[in-house]
Amino acid sequence: MSRIRDTSTCAPTSPNAGAAAHLARPDHQRRPRRANDVYRLPADQDGEAVRAAWERIYDALPKALIDERHALRTGKEVVGGNRVFGPDGYEHTPLYAAPIDRADVEVLAALLGHFRRALAREEGYTDLRSLLADAGEWYGEESGERVPESAEQVVDRLARAVAVLQLDDDDTRTLLDAVTGAGPDGRIELALGQEPAARRYFDRVITAVTEGKAPIERALARFVEFGDDRPAAT
């Protein structure tokens, strides 16, 4: 779970929540830069500002959340970390709190708008579309399956991350209160009034992170989280 300064949103352990990392991430995680990696960005797009915003968001994530994401990729068990339980003892996806600046999220949202204009092949976006295509190749080089992604898939990754970061409603704030009240053992026990908020919140996250994917993935994610594949009641 992440706290946006002067508002609130939640960020669960999700394999898609860090979708922008390959395009703007700390130097120690980037592949070596090649001599021909030069792209002309649109005049109103500040690449350094985007990178700085992403790095601030990434640096704000708790180590335990990073460990959870690593465990999802490697299959290794995480020792410690938060655990979220409903009133009936049902265990939900772990949630964590982190300080996130609204302005940084807005920078990523603006970047997403530029990406979509590049996909539409608008004038002045040729190099940015080439960057997206190259980013898809880099994903292929770094993934276990070595399967390149399309430019559209790269943009979908960022869209999913932005959608989660922008979550800001009563349900989000209800869960934020529960998470920040966790004990030293990381155990979070939801009250009866918080359980419906949790289901609605997780359903919004699932909807966000499965956007653009096959419908079966959304149904499977709901089944894993709730024990069934029904959308949450509003």
C-alpha positions in Angstrom: 0.0 0.0 0.0 1.3 3.4 -0.8 0.4 6.8 0.6 0.3 9.7 -1.8 1.0 12.9 -0.1 -2.2 14.9 0.4 -4.2 12.0 -0.8 -4.0 8.2 -0.5 -3.7 5.1 -2.7 -2.8 1.5 -2.2 -0.1 -0.7 -3.9 -0.4 -4.4 -3.3 2.2 -7.0 -4.1 1.6 -7.4 -7.9 3.8 -8.5 -10.8 2.6 -5.5 -12.8 2.8 -2.7 -10.3 6.3 -1.5 -11.3 5.6 -1.4 -15.0 7.6 1.7 -15.8 10.8 0.4 -14.4 12.5 -0.5 -17.6 12.0 2.9 -19.1 13.1 5.0 -16.2 14.9 3.2 -13.4 18.0 3.6 -11.2 21.3 3.3 -13.0 22.4 0.1 -11.3 19.3 -1.7 -12.8 19.7 -0.4 -16.4 21.3 -2.3 -19.2 24.6 -0.8 -20.5 23.8 2.1 -22.8 24.7 1.6 -26.5 26.2 4.3 -28.8 23.1 4.5 -30.9 20.6 4.8 -28.0 19.7 8.4 -29.0 16.0 9.3 -29.2 14.4 12.7 -30.0 11.6 13.3 -27.5 8.6 15.6 -28.0 9.4 19.2 -27.2 7.3 19.2 -24.0 8.6 15.9 -22.7 11.3 16.1 -20.1 13.0 12.7 -20.0 15.1 13.6 -16.9 12.0 14.7 -15.0 10.3 11.4 -15.8 13.3 9.4 -14.7 13.6 11.4 -11.5 9.8 10.9 -10.7 10.1 7.2 -11.3 13.2 6.9 -9.1 11.5 8.8 -6.2 8.5 6.4 -6.5 10.7 3.3 -6.6 12.8 4.5 -3.7 9.7 5.1 -1.6 8.7 1.5 -1.8 9.4 -0.5 1.4 12.1 -3.2 1.2 9.5 -5.8 2.2 7.4 -4.9 -0.8 10.4 -5.3 -3.1 11.1 -8.7 -1.5 7.5 -9.7 -2.1 7.8 -8.9 -5.8 11.1 -10.7 -6.0 9.5 -13.8 -4.5 6.8 -13.7 -7.1 9.4 -13.9 -9.8 11.7 -16.5 -8.2 9.2 -18.6 -6.2 11.2 -18.1 -3.0 9.4 -17.7 0.2 9.5 -14.3 1.9 10.4 -14.3 5.6 8.6 -11.6 7.5 6.6 -8.9 5.7 3.0 -7.9 6.1 0.1 -10.3 6.2 -3.5 -9.2 5.7 -6.4 -11.3 7.2 -10.1 -10.9 7.0 -12.4 -11.3 10.0 -12.9 -14.9 9.1 -9.1 -15.6 8.9 -9.0 -15.5 5.1 -5.5 -14.2 4.0 -5.4 -11.5 1.4 -2.6 -10.2 -0.7 0.0 -8.3 1.4 -0.3 -4.6 1.5 2.3 -2.0 2.4 2.3 1.8 3.1 4.8 4.1 1.3 5.0 7.9 0.8 4.3 8.8 -2.8 4.1 12.4 -4.2 1.0 13.1 -6.3 3.2 15.2 -8.6 5.4 12.2 -9.4 2.3 10.2 -10.3 1.1 13.0 -12.5 4.5 13.0 -14.4 4.0 9.3 -15.1 0.4 9.9 -16.2 1.6 12.6 -18.6 4.3 10.2 -19.9 1.5 7.6 -20.6 -0.3 10.2 -22.7 2.8 10.8 -24.8 3.2 7.0 -25.2 -0.3 6.7 -26.5 0.3 9.5 -29.0 3.4 7.6 -30.1 1.3 4.5 -30.6 -1.1 6.5 -32.7 1.9 7.6 -34.9 1.2 11.3 -34.4 3.7 13.7 -35.9 6.8 14.3 -33.8 6.5 10.9 -32.1 8.6 8.7 -34.4 11.6 8.4 -32.1 9.4 7.8 -29.0 7.7 5.0 -30.8 11.1 3.5 -31.7 12.0 3.8 -28.0 8.9 1.8 -27.1 9.7 -0.9 -29.7 13.3 -1.1 -28.4 12.0 -1.3 -24.8 9.9 -4.4 -25.9 13.1 -6.0 -27.2 14.8 -5.3 -23.8 12.0 -6.9 -21.9 12.5 -10.0 -24.1 16.2 -10.0 -23.4 15.7 -9.9 -19.7 12.7 -12.2 -19.3 13.1 -15.9 -18.7 11.1 -16.7 -21.8 13.1 -14.4 -24.0 9.9 -13.3 -25.7 10.0 -9.7 -27.0 7.0 -7.5 -26.3 5.3 -5.1 -28.6 5.3 -1.4 -28.2 1.6 -1.7 -27.2 2.5 -4.2 -24.4 5.1 -1.8 -23.0 2.6 1.0 -22.9 0.1 -1.4 -21.2 2.7 -2.0 -18.5 3.0 1.7 -17.7 -0.8 2.1 -17.9 -1.3 -0.6 -15.2 1.2 1.0 -12.9 -0.4 4.4 -13.3 -3.9 3.0 -12.7 -2.8 1.5 -9.4 -0.9 4.6 -8.3 -3.9 6.8 -9.0 -6.4 4.8 -6.8 -7.8 7.3 -4.3 -11.1 6.7 -2.7 -12.7 5.9 0.6 -11.8 2.2 0.3 -8.2 3.0 -0.3 -8.1 5.3 2.8 -9.9 2.7 4.9 -7.2 0.1 4.1 -4.4 2.6 4.5 -5.6 3.1 8.1 -5.6 -0.6 8.7 -2.1 -1.1 7.2 -0.5 1.8 9.1 -1.9 0.3 12.3 -0.1 -3.0 11.8 1.8 -4.5 14.7 5.6 -5.2 14.7 4.9 -8.7 13.4 3.3 -7.2 10.2 0.0 -8.9 10.9 -3.0 -6.8 9.7 -6.5 -7.9 10.8 -9.3 -6.3 9.0 -12.4 -5.4 11.0 -15.9 -6.3 9.7 -16.3 -2.9 8.2 -13.0 -3.0 6.4 -13.5 -6.4 4.7 -15.9 -5.1 2.0 -13.6 -2.2 1.4 -10.7 -4.7 0.9 -12.7 -6.7 -1.6 -13.7 -3.6 -3.6 -10.1 -2.3 -3.5 -8.5 -5.6 -4.6 -11.1 -5.9 -7.4 -10.1 -2.4 -8.7 -6.4 -3.4 -8.6 -7.1 -6.7 -10.4 -9.1 -4.8 -13.0 -6.2 -2.3 -13.5 -3.4 -4.9 -13.7 -5.2 -7.2 -16.1 -6.3 -4.5 -18.5 -5.4 -5.5 -22.0 -4.9 -9.2 -21.0 -7.0 -12.2 -21.8 -10.3 -12.3 -19.7 -9.2 -15.6 -18.2 -6.4 -13.8 -16.4 -8.8 -11.4 -14.7 -11.0 -14.3 -13.6 -8.1 -16.3 -12.3 -6.7 -13.3 -10.4 -10.2 -12.8 -8.7 -10.3 -16.5 -7.9 -6.9 -16.5 -6.3 -7.7 -13.4 -4.2 -11.3 -14.1 -3.3 -11.9 -17.8 -3.8 -14.3 -17.1 -6.7 -14.2 -15.1 -9.9 -17.1 -12.7 -9.2 -16.6 -8.9 -9.4 -16.8 -7.1 -6.1 -20.2 -5.6 -5.2 -20.1 -1.8 -5.5 
